[in-house]
């Protein structure tokens, strides 16, 4: 099995996440890389997934299991 490449232009890094979006809901979300390629998802490397910025008015949800939290959750 060949590793999939990041869909970002000129990036040659190995894909690490899947980007999906819904224009009507103005929402984008990142999921862990799936085993099979999906025509409605964009494969991104960790650098481009972590740096993803969505348009003003959109929501961005990182649903990756490997995603790091920016803030510590108080117990």
PyMOL Python script that loads the backbone (N, CA, C, O; Angstrom):
from pymol import cmd

cmd.read_pdbstr("""\
ATOM      1  N   UNK A   1       0.841  -1.184   0.000  1.00  0.00           N
ATOM      2  CA  UNK A   1       0.000   0.000   0.000  1.00  0.00           C
ATOM      3  C   UNK A   1       0.888   1.250   0.000  1.00  0.00           C
ATOM      4  O   UNK A   1       1.811   1.361   0.806  1.00  0.00           O
ATOM      5  N   UNK A   2       0.609   2.163  -0.885  1.00  0.00           N
ATOM      6  CA  UNK A   2       1.372   3.384  -1.005  1.00  0.00           C
ATOM      7  C   UNK A   2       0.766   4.459  -0.113  1.00  0.00           C
ATOM      8  O   UNK A   2      -0.453   4.623  -0.062  1.00  0.00           O
ATOM      9  N   UNK A   3       1.627   5.187   0.589  1.00  0.00           N
ATOM     10  CA  UNK A   3       1.151   6.278   1.438  1.00  0.00           C
ATOM     11  C   UNK A   3       0.562   7.378   0.572  1.00  0.00           C
ATOM     12  O   UNK A   3       1.060   7.652  -0.520  1.00  0.00           O
ATOM     13  N   UNK A   4      -0.498   8.009   1.060  1.00  0.00           N
ATOM     14  CA  UNK A   4      -1.123   9.095   0.310  1.00  0.00           C
ATOM     15  C   UNK A   4      -0.421  10.407   0.625  1.00  0.00           C
ATOM     16  O   UNK A   4       0.096  10.613   1.723  1.00  0.00           O
ATOM     17  N   UNK A   5      -0.415  11.277  -0.358  1.00  0.00           N
ATOM     18  CA  UNK A   5       0.276  12.565  -0.268  1.00  0.00           C
ATOM     19  C   UNK A   5      -0.703  13.675   0.103  1.00  0.00           C
ATOM     20  O   UNK A   5      -1.890  13.595  -0.212  1.00  0.00           O
ATOM     21  N   UNK A   6      -0.206  14.696   0.765  1.00  0.00           N
ATOM     22  CA  UNK A   6      -0.984  15.882   1.115  1.00  0.00           C
ATOM     23  C   UNK A   6      -1.530  16.531  -0.157  1.00  0.00           C
ATOM     24  O   UNK A   6      -0.824  16.640  -1.159  1.00  0.00           O
ATOM     25  N   UNK A   7      -2.782  16.957  -0.108  1.00  0.00           N
ATOM     26  CA  UNK A   7      -3.436  17.579  -1.265  1.00  0.00           C
ATOM     27  C   UNK A   7      -3.052  19.045  -1.443  1.00  0.00           C
ATOM     28  O   UNK A   7      -3.387  19.647  -2.463  1.00  0.00           O
ATOM     29  N   UNK A   8      -2.360  19.627  -0.473  1.00  0.00           N
ATOM     30  CA  UNK A   8      -1.951  21.027  -0.560  1.00  0.00           C
ATOM     31  C   UNK A   8      -0.942  21.179  -1.697  1.00  0.00           C
ATOM     32  O   UNK A   8      -0.006  20.388  -1.812  1.00  0.00           O
ATOM     33  N   UNK A   9      -1.132  22.174  -2.514  1.00  0.00           N
ATOM     34  CA  UNK A   9      -0.275  22.398  -3.671  1.00  0.00           C
ATOM     35  C   UNK A   9       1.198  22.469  -3.271  1.00  0.00           C
ATOM     36  O   UNK A   9       1.550  23.170  -2.323  1.00  0.00           O
ATOM     37  N   UNK A  10       2.023  21.776  -3.962  1.00  0.00           N
ATOM     38  CA  UNK A  10       3.483  21.688  -3.811  1.00  0.00           C
ATOM     39  C   UNK A  10       3.951  20.932  -2.570  1.00  0.00           C
ATOM     40  O   UNK A  10       5.159  20.798  -2.372  1.00  0.00           O
ATOM     41  N   UNK A  11       3.065  20.441  -1.743  1.00  0.00           N
ATOM     42  CA  UNK A  11       3.479  19.696  -0.545  1.00  0.00           C
ATOM     43  C   UNK A  11       3.707  18.239  -0.924  1.00  0.00           C
ATOM     44  O   UNK A  11       2.890  17.631  -1.616  1.00  0.00           O
ATOM     45  N   UNK A  12       4.812  17.692  -0.470  1.00  0.00           N
ATOM     46  CA  UNK A  12       5.121  16.293  -0.768  1.00  0.00           C
ATOM     47  C   UNK A  12       5.070  15.419   0.483  1.00  0.00           C
ATOM     48  O   UNK A  12       5.480  14.259   0.450  1.00  0.00           O
ATOM     49  N   UNK A  13       4.565  15.977   1.590  1.00  0.00           N
ATOM     50  CA  UNK A  13       4.491  15.231   2.844  1.00  0.00           C
ATOM     51  C   UNK A  13       3.379  14.179   2.791  1.00  0.00           C
ATOM     52  O   UNK A  13       2.442  14.280   1.999  1.00  0.00           O
ATOM     53  N   UNK A  14       3.505  13.194   3.634  1.00  0.00           N
ATOM     54  CA  UNK A  14       2.510  12.130   3.734  1.00  0.00           C
ATOM     55  C   UNK A  14       1.246  12.655   4.412  1.00  0.00           C
ATOM     56  O   UNK A  14       1.322  13.397   5.392  1.00  0.00           O
ATOM     57  N   UNK A  15       0.100  12.271   3.893  1.00  0.00           N
ATOM     58  CA  UNK A  15      -1.181  12.708   4.460  1.00  0.00           C
ATOM     59  C   UNK A  15      -1.369  12.145   5.858  1.00  0.00           C
ATOM     60  O   UNK A  15      -0.951  11.026   6.156  1.00  0.00           O
ATOM     61  N   UNK A  16      -2.016  12.953   6.725  1.00  0.00           N
ATOM     62  CA  UNK A  16      -2.219  12.594   8.120  1.00  0.00           C
ATOM     63  C   UNK A  16      -3.670  12.804   8.550  1.00  0.00           C
ATOM     64  O   UNK A  16      -4.089  12.266   9.575  1.00  0.00           O
ATOM     65  N   UNK A  17      -4.440  13.575   7.788  1.00  0.00           N
ATOM     66  CA  UNK A  17      -5.817  13.921   8.170  1.00  0.00           C
ATOM     67  C   UNK A  17      -6.678  14.091   6.927  1.00  0.00           C
ATOM     68  O   UNK A  17      -6.169  14.271   5.821  1.00  0.00           O
ATOM     69  N   UNK A  18      -7.987  14.031   7.126  1.00  0.00           N
ATOM     70  CA  UNK A  18      -8.950  14.272   6.046  1.00  0.00           C
ATOM     71  C   UNK A  18      -9.714  15.557   6.342  1.00  0.00           C
ATOM     72  O   UNK A  18     -10.217  15.747   7.449  1.00  0.00           O
ATOM     73  N   UNK A  19      -9.798  16.424   5.363  1.00  0.00           N
ATOM     74  CA  UNK A  19     -10.571  17.659   5.472  1.00  0.00           C
ATOM     75  C   UNK A  19     -11.875  17.484   4.719  1.00  0.00           C
ATOM     76  O   UNK A  19     -11.889  17.064   3.562  1.00  0.00           O
ATOM     77  N   UNK A  20     -12.968  17.811   5.388  1.00  0.00           N
ATOM     78  CA  UNK A  20     -14.289  17.819   4.754  1.00  0.00           C
ATOM     79  C   UNK A  20     -14.935  19.157   5.071  1.00  0.00           C
ATOM     80  O   UNK A  20     -14.590  19.811   6.056  1.00  0.00           O
ATOM     81  N   UNK A  21     -15.875  19.555   4.225  1.00  0.00           N
ATOM     82  CA  UNK A  21     -16.574  20.806   4.510  1.00  0.00           C
ATOM     83  C   UNK A  21     -17.978  20.760   3.940  1.00  0.00           C
ATOM     84  O   UNK A  21     -18.294  19.965   3.055  1.00  0.00           O
ATOM     85  N   UNK A  22     -18.811  21.641   4.481  1.00  0.00           N
ATOM     86  CA  UNK A  22     -20.205  21.767   4.058  1.00  0.00           C
ATOM     87  C   UNK A  22     -20.452  23.251   3.829  1.00  0.00           C
ATOM     88  O   UNK A  22     -20.559  24.026   4.779  1.00  0.00           O
ATOM     89  N   UNK A  23     -20.542  23.643   2.546  1.00  0.00           N
ATOM     90  CA  UNK A  23     -20.733  25.055   2.214  1.00  0.00           C
ATOM     91  C   UNK A  23     -22.008  25.621   2.829  1.00  0.00           C
ATOM     92  O   UNK A  23     -21.989  26.727   3.369  1.00  0.00           O
ATOM     93  N   UNK A  24     -23.107  24.889   2.760  1.00  0.00           N
ATOM     94  CA  UNK A  24     -24.379  25.422   3.247  1.00  0.00           C
ATOM     95  C   UNK A  24     -24.363  25.662   4.755  1.00  0.00           C
ATOM     96  O   UNK A  24     -25.021  26.582   5.241  1.00  0.00           O
ATOM     97  N   UNK A  25     -23.626  24.851   5.490  1.00  0.00           N
ATOM     98  CA  UNK A  25     -23.532  25.019   6.946  1.00  0.00           C
ATOM     99  C   UNK A  25     -22.352  25.887   7.346  1.00  0.00           C
ATOM    100  O   UNK A  25     -22.187  26.207   8.523  1.00  0.00           O
ATOM    101  N   UNK A  26     -21.524  26.274   6.369  1.00  0.00           N
ATOM    102  CA  UNK A  26     -20.308  27.045   6.643  1.00  0.00           C
ATOM    103  C   UNK A  26     -19.465  26.362   7.716  1.00  0.00           C
ATOM    104  O   UNK A  26     -19.068  26.972   8.710  1.00  0.00           O
ATOM    105  N   UNK A  27     -19.210  25.099   7.486  1.00  0.00           N
ATOM    106  CA  UNK A  27     -18.471  24.294   8.467  1.00  0.00           C
ATOM    107  C   UNK A  27     -17.404  23.468   7.772  1.00  0.00           C
ATOM    108  O   UNK A  27     -17.605  22.961   6.668  1.00  0.00           O
ATOM    109  N   UNK A  28     -16.271  23.343   8.437  1.00  0.00           N
ATOM    110  CA  UNK A  28     -15.187  22.486   7.965  1.00  0.00           C
ATOM    111  C   UNK A  28     -14.734  21.646   9.147  1.00  0.00           C
ATOM    112  O   UNK A  28     -14.730  22.113  10.286  1.00  0.00           O
ATOM    113  N   UNK A  29     -14.353  20.411   8.874  1.00  0.00           N
ATOM    114  CA  UNK A  29     -13.878  19.580   9.955  1.00  0.00           C
ATOM    115  C   UNK A  29     -12.746  18.686   9.482  1.00  0.00           C
ATOM    116  O   UNK A  29     -12.656  18.315   8.312  1.00  0.00           O
ATOM    117  N   UNK A  30     -11.896  18.358  10.426  1.00  0.00           N
ATOM    118  CA  UNK A  30     -10.747  17.491  10.189  1.00  0.00           C
ATOM    119  C   UNK A  30     -10.971  16.173  10.917  1.00  0.00           C
ATOM    120  O   UNK A  30     -11.341  16.157  12.091  1.00  0.00           O
ATOM    121  N   UNK A  31     -10.749  15.085  10.224  1.00  0.00           N
ATOM    122  CA  UNK A  31     -10.844  13.753  10.813  1.00  0.00           C
ATOM    123  C   UNK A  31      -9.512  13.050  10.619  1.00  0.00           C
ATOM    124  O   UNK A  31      -8.686  13.467   9.808  1.00  0.00           O
ATOM    125  N   UNK A  32      -9.313  11.973  11.378  1.00  0.00           N
ATOM    126  CA  UNK A  32      -8.134  11.147  11.162  1.00  0.00           C
ATOM    127  C   UNK A  32      -8.168  10.600   9.743  1.00  0.00           C
ATOM    128  O   UNK A  32      -9.241  10.422   9.167  1.00  0.00           O
ATOM    129  N   UNK A  33      -7.018  10.338   9.192  1.00  0.00           N
ATOM    130  CA  UNK A  33      -6.918   9.805   7.841  1.00  0.00           C
ATOM    131  C   UNK A  33      -7.605   8.445   7.788  1.00  0.00           C
ATOM    132  O   UNK A  33      -7.353   7.569   8.615  1.00  0.00           O
ATOM    133  N   UNK A  34      -8.462   8.293   6.816  1.00  0.00           N
ATOM    134  CA  UNK A  34      -9.189   7.039   6.654  1.00  0.00           C
ATOM    135  C   UNK A  34      -8.375   6.076   5.804  1.00  0.00           C
ATOM    136  O   UNK A  34      -7.508   6.488   5.034  1.00  0.00           O
ATOM    137  N   UNK A  35      -8.665   4.795   5.955  1.00  0.00           N
ATOM    138  CA  UNK A  35      -7.938   3.774   5.210  1.00  0.00           C
ATOM    139  C   UNK A  35      -8.153   3.931   3.708  1.00  0.00           C
ATOM    140  O   UNK A  35      -7.200   3.884   2.930  1.00  0.00           O
ATOM    141  N   UNK A  36      -9.399   4.117   3.310  1.00  0.00           N
ATOM    142  CA  UNK A  36      -9.713   4.265   1.888  1.00  0.00           C
ATOM    143  C   UNK A  36      -9.863   5.734   1.534  1.00  0.00           C
ATOM    144  O   UNK A  36     -10.387   6.521   2.321  1.00  0.00           O
ATOM    145  N   UNK A  37      -9.399   6.100   0.341  1.00  0.00           N
ATOM    146  CA  UNK A  37      -9.568   7.477  -0.124  1.00  0.00           C
ATOM    147  C   UNK A  37     -11.045   7.761  -0.352  1.00  0.00           C
ATOM    148  O   UNK A  37     -11.812   6.874  -0.725  1.00  0.00           O
ATOM    149  N   UNK A  38     -11.428   8.998  -0.124  1.00  0.00           N
ATOM    150  CA  UNK A  38     -12.809   9.411  -0.315  1.00  0.00           C
ATOM    151  C   UNK A  38     -12.832  10.591  -1.282  1.00  0.00           C
ATOM    152  O   UNK A  38     -12.064  11.537  -1.108  1.00  0.00           O
ATOM    153  N   UNK A  39     -13.696  10.557  -2.297  1.00  0.00           N
ATOM    154  CA  UNK A  39     -13.719  11.647  -3.273  1.00  0.00           C
ATOM    155  C   UNK A  39     -14.205  12.976  -2.692  1.00  0.00           C
ATOM    156  O   UNK A  39     -13.941  14.029  -3.272  1.00  0.00           O
ATOM    157  N   UNK A  40     -14.909  12.947  -1.561  1.00  0.00           N
ATOM    158  CA  UNK A  40     -15.392  14.197  -0.977  1.00  0.00           C
ATOM    159  C   UNK A  40     -14.511  14.708   0.161  1.00  0.00           C
ATOM    160  O   UNK A  40     -14.906  15.618   0.890  1.00  0.00           O
ATOM    161  N   UNK A  41     -13.335  14.136   0.315  1.00  0.00           N
ATOM    162  CA  UNK A  41     -12.416  14.579   1.362  1.00  0.00           C
ATOM    163  C   UNK A  41     -11.064  14.930   0.749  1.00  0.00           C
ATOM    164  O   UNK A  41     -10.663  14.369  -0.270  1.00  0.00           O
ATOM    165  N   UNK A  42     -10.373  15.863   1.387  1.00  0.00           N
ATOM    166  CA  UNK A  42      -9.029  16.256   0.971  1.00  0.00           C
ATOM    167  C   UNK A  42      -8.051  15.741   2.014  1.00  0.00           C
ATOM    168  O   UNK A  42      -8.203  16.022   3.203  1.00  0.00           O
ATOM    169  N   UNK A  43      -7.060  14.995   1.580  1.00  0.00           N
ATOM    170  CA  UNK A  43      -6.029  14.492   2.483  1.00  0.00           C
ATOM    171  C   UNK A  43      -5.011  15.599   2.739  1.00  0.00           C
ATOM    172  O   UNK A  43      -4.528  16.231   1.799  1.00  0.00           O
ATOM    173  N   UNK A  44      -4.686  15.830   4.004  1.00  0.00           N
ATOM    174  CA  UNK A  44      -3.713  16.854   4.376  1.00  0.00           C
ATOM    175  C   UNK A  44      -2.657  16.272   5.301  1.00  0.00           C
ATOM    176  O   UNK A  44      -2.939  15.365   6.085  1.00  0.00           O
ATOM    177  N   UNK A  45      -1.444  16.793   5.207  1.00  0.00           N
ATOM    178  CA  UNK A  45      -0.390  16.420   6.147  1.00  0.00           C
ATOM    179  C   UNK A  45      -0.683  17.106   7.485  1.00  0.00           C
ATOM    180  O   UNK A  45      -1.555  17.972   7.564  1.00  0.00           O
ATOM    181  N   UNK A  46       0.040  16.721   8.522  1.00  0.00           N
ATOM    182  CA  UNK A  46      -0.188  17.284   9.852  1.00  0.00           C
ATOM    183  C   UNK A  46       0.042  18.796   9.882  1.00  0.00           C
ATOM    184  O   UNK A  46      -0.705  19.519  10.542  1.00  0.00           O
ATOM    185  N   UNK A  47       1.059  19.277   9.181  1.00  0.00           N
ATOM    186  CA  UNK A  47       1.369  20.713   9.172  1.00  0.00           C
ATOM    187  C   UNK A  47       0.222  21.512   8.560  1.00  0.00           C
ATOM    188  O   UNK A  47      -0.197  22.524   9.122  1.00  0.00           O
ATOM    189  N   UNK A  48      -0.285  21.067   7.422  1.00  0.00           N
ATOM    190  CA  UNK A  48      -1.362  21.806   6.770  1.00  0.00           C
ATOM    191  C   UNK A  48      -2.701  21.623   7.496  1.00  0.00           C
ATOM    192  O   UNK A  48      -3.523  22.540   7.498  1.00  0.00           O
ATOM    193  N   UNK A  49      -2.933  20.480   8.102  1.00  0.00           N
ATOM    194  CA  UNK A  49      -4.149  20.281   8.886  1.00  0.00           C
ATOM    195  C   UNK A  49      -4.133  21.176  10.121  1.00  0.00           C
ATOM    196  O   UNK A  49      -5.134  21.822  10.432  1.00  0.00           O
ATOM    197  N   UNK A  50      -3.003  21.219  10.825  1.00  0.00           N
ATOM    198  CA  UNK A  50      -2.896  22.044  12.035  1.00  0.00           C
ATOM    199  C   UNK A  50      -3.002  23.535  11.715  1.00  0.00           C
ATOM    200  O   UNK A  50      -3.498  24.313  12.530  1.00  0.00           O
ATOM    201  N   UNK A  51      -2.540  23.932  10.539  1.00  0.00           N
ATOM    202  CA  UNK A  51      -2.545  25.345  10.162  1.00  0.00           C
ATOM    203  C   UNK A  51      -3.777  25.777   9.378  1.00  0.00           C
ATOM    204  O   UNK A  51      -3.841  26.910   8.901  1.00  0.00           O
ATOM    205  N   UNK A  52      -4.746  24.896   9.242  1.00  0.00           N
ATOM    206  CA  UNK A  52      -5.933  25.205   8.451  1.00  0.00           C
ATOM    207  C   UNK A  52      -6.703  26.398   9.022  1.00  0.00           C
ATOM    208  O   UNK A  52      -7.048  26.421  10.204  1.00  0.00           O
ATOM    209  N   UNK A  53      -6.962  27.372   8.177  1.00  0.00           N
ATOM    210  CA  UNK A  53      -7.755  28.542   8.545  1.00  0.00           C
ATOM    211  C   UNK A  53      -8.982  28.552   7.633  1.00  0.00           C
ATOM    212  O   UNK A  53      -8.862  28.417   6.416  1.00  0.00           O
ATOM    213  N   UNK A  54     -10.151  28.712   8.228  1.00  0.00           N
ATOM    214  CA  UNK A  54     -11.396  28.725   7.446  1.00  0.00           C
ATOM    215  C   UNK A  54     -11.849  30.164   7.240  1.00  0.00           C
ATOM    216  O   UNK A  54     -11.411  31.058   7.964  1.00  0.00           O
ATOM    217  N   UNK A  55     -12.717  30.401   6.268  1.00  0.00           N
ATOM    218  CA  UNK A  55     -13.207  31.762   6.024  1.00  0.00           C
ATOM    219  C   UNK A  55     -13.953  32.339   7.231  1.00  0.00           C
ATOM    220  O   UNK A  55     -14.483  31.596   8.057  1.00  0.00           O
ATOM    221  N   UNK A  56     -13.986  33.654   7.321  1.00  0.00           N
ATOM    222  CA  UNK A  56     -14.716  34.335   8.397  1.00  0.00           C
ATOM    223  C   UNK A  56     -16.177  33.890   8.340  1.00  0.00           C
ATOM    224  O   UNK A  56     -16.778  33.850   7.267  1.00  0.00           O
ATOM    225  N   UNK A  57     -16.736  33.558   9.488  1.00  0.00           N
ATOM    226  CA  UNK A  57     -18.112  33.108   9.565  1.00  0.00           C
ATOM    227  C   UNK A  57     -18.274  31.596   9.508  1.00  0.00           C
ATOM    228  O   UNK A  57     -19.376  31.084   9.705  1.00  0.00           O
ATOM    229  N   UNK A  58     -17.197  30.884   9.243  1.00  0.00           N
ATOM    230  CA  UNK A  58     -17.222  29.432   9.204  1.00  0.00           C
ATOM    231  C   UNK A  58     -16.765  28.867  10.542  1.00  0.00           C
ATOM    232  O   UNK A  58     -16.072  29.542  11.303  1.00  0.00           O
ATOM    233  N   UNK A  59     -17.155  27.629  10.825  1.00  0.00           N
ATOM    234  CA  UNK A  59     -16.640  26.930  12.004  1.00  0.00           C
ATOM    235  C   UNK A  59     -15.620  25.898  11.543  1.00  0.00           C
ATOM    236  O   UNK A  59     -15.728  25.342  10.450  1.00  0.00           O
ATOM    237  N   UNK A  60     -14.645  25.654  12.382  1.00  0.00           N
ATOM    238  CA  UNK A  60     -13.608  24.656  12.118  1.00  0.00           C
ATOM    239  C   UNK A  60     -13.584  23.712  13.305  1.00  0.00           C
ATOM    240  O   UNK A  60     -13.349  24.140  14.435  1.00  0.00           O
ATOM    241  N   UNK A  61     -13.824  22.431  13.062  1.00  0.00           N
ATOM    242  CA  UNK A  61     -13.848  21.435  14.130  1.00  0.00           C
ATOM    243  C   UNK A  61     -12.780  20.388  13.856  1.00  0.00           C
ATOM    244  O   UNK A  61     -12.740  19.786  12.783  1.00  0.00           O
ATOM    245  N   UNK A  62     -11.926  20.183  14.830  1.00  0.00           N
ATOM    246  CA  UNK A  62     -10.871  19.177  14.709  1.00  0.00           C
ATOM    247  C   UNK A  62     -11.316  17.943  15.475  1.00  0.00           C
ATOM    248  O   UNK A  62     -11.300  17.927  16.706  1.00  0.00           O
ATOM    249  N   UNK A  63     -11.713  16.913  14.745  1.00  0.00           N
ATOM    250  CA  UNK A  63     -12.217  15.692  15.364  1.00  0.00           C
ATOM    251  C   UNK A  63     -11.173  14.580  15.361  1.00  0.00           C
ATOM    252  O   UNK A  63     -11.501  13.423  15.623  1.00  0.00           O
ATOM    253  N   UNK A  64      -9.924  14.920  15.068  1.00  0.00           N
ATOM    254  CA  UNK A  64      -8.873  13.912  15.064  1.00  0.00           C
ATOM    255  C   UNK A  64      -8.600  13.425  16.486  1.00  0.00           C
ATOM    256  O   UNK A  64      -8.548  14.215  17.429  1.00  0.00           O
ATOM    257  N   UNK A  65      -8.430  12.137  16.617  1.00  0.00           N
ATOM    258  CA  UNK A  65      -8.092  11.560  17.919  1.00  0.00           C
ATOM    259  C   UNK A  65      -6.729  12.075  18.363  1.00  0.00           C
ATOM    260  O   UNK A  65      -6.490  12.284  19.553  1.00  0.00           O
ATOM    261  N   UNK A  66      -5.847  12.274  17.401  1.00  0.00           N
ATOM    262  CA  UNK A  66      -4.485  12.708  17.700  1.00  0.00           C
ATOM    263  C   UNK A  66      -4.365  14.215  17.914  1.00  0.00           C
ATOM    264  O   UNK A  66      -3.277  14.707  18.213  1.00  0.00           O
ATOM    265  N   UNK A  67      -5.476  14.962  17.764  1.00  0.00           N
ATOM    266  CA  UNK A  67      -5.423  16.428  17.895  1.00  0.00           C
ATOM    267  C   UNK A  67      -5.051  16.809  19.323  1.00  0.00           C
ATOM    268  O   UNK A  67      -5.534  16.226  20.294  1.00  0.00           O
ATOM    269  N   UNK A  68      -4.189  17.793  19.415  1.00  0.00           N
ATOM    270  CA  UNK A  68      -3.767  18.290  20.728  1.00  0.00           C
ATOM    271  C   UNK A  68      -4.647  19.457  21.138  1.00  0.00           C
ATOM    272  O   UNK A  68      -5.001  20.297  20.310  1.00  0.00           O
ATOM    273  N   UNK A  69      -4.991  19.508  22.386  1.00  0.00           N
ATOM    274  CA  UNK A  69      -5.780  20.614  22.904  1.00  0.00           C
ATOM    275  C   UNK A  69      -4.868  21.798  23.190  1.00  0.00           C
ATOM    276  O   UNK A  69      -3.773  21.623  23.724  1.00  0.00           O
ATOM    277  N   UNK A  70      -5.312  23.004  22.837  1.00  0.00           N
ATOM    278  CA  UNK A  70      -4.529  24.197  23.124  1.00  0.00           C
ATOM    279  C   UNK A  70      -4.646  24.611  24.585  1.00  0.00           C
ATOM    280  O   UNK A  70      -3.777  25.313  25.103  1.00  0.00           O
ATOM    281  N   UNK A  71      -5.705  24.182  25.247  1.00  0.00           N
ATOM    282  CA  UNK A  71      -5.947  24.588  26.623  1.00  0.00           C
ATOM    283  C   UNK A  71      -6.131  23.366  27.494  1.00  0.00           C
ATOM    284  O   UNK A  71      -6.685  22.356  27.059  1.00  0.00           O
ATOM    285  N   UNK A  72      -5.669  23.463  28.713  1.00  0.00           N
ATOM    286  CA  UNK A  72      -5.810  22.388  29.676  1.00  0.00           C
ATOM    287  C   UNK A  72      -7.226  22.414  30.236  1.00  0.00           C
ATOM    288  O   UNK A  72      -7.716  23.466  30.648  1.00  0.00           O
ATOM    289  N   UNK A  73      -7.877  21.269  30.251  1.00  0.00           N
ATOM    290  CA  UNK A  73      -9.220  21.162  30.815  1.00  0.00           C
ATOM    291  C   UNK A  73      -9.120  21.084  32.325  1.00  0.00           C
ATOM    292  O   UNK A  73      -8.443  20.201  32.853  1.00  0.00           O
ATOM    293  N   UNK A  74      -9.777  21.986  33.026  1.00  0.00           N
ATOM    294  CA  UNK A  74      -9.781  21.948  34.489  1.00  0.00           C
ATOM    295  C   UNK A  74     -10.659  20.795  34.966  1.00  0.00           C
ATOM    296  O   UNK A  74     -11.703  20.516  34.376  1.00  0.00           O
ATOM    297  N   UNK A  75     -10.226  20.123  36.043  1.00  0.00           N
ATOM    298  CA  UNK A  75     -11.039  19.011  36.534  1.00  0.00           C
ATOM    299  C   UNK A  75     -12.023  19.446  37.578  1.00  0.00           C
ATOM    300  O   UNK A  75     -12.782  18.625  38.092  1.00  0.00           O
TER     301      UNK A  75
END
""", "prot")
cmd.dss("prot")
cmd.show_as("cartoon", "prot")
cmd.util.cbc("prot")
cmd.orient("prot")
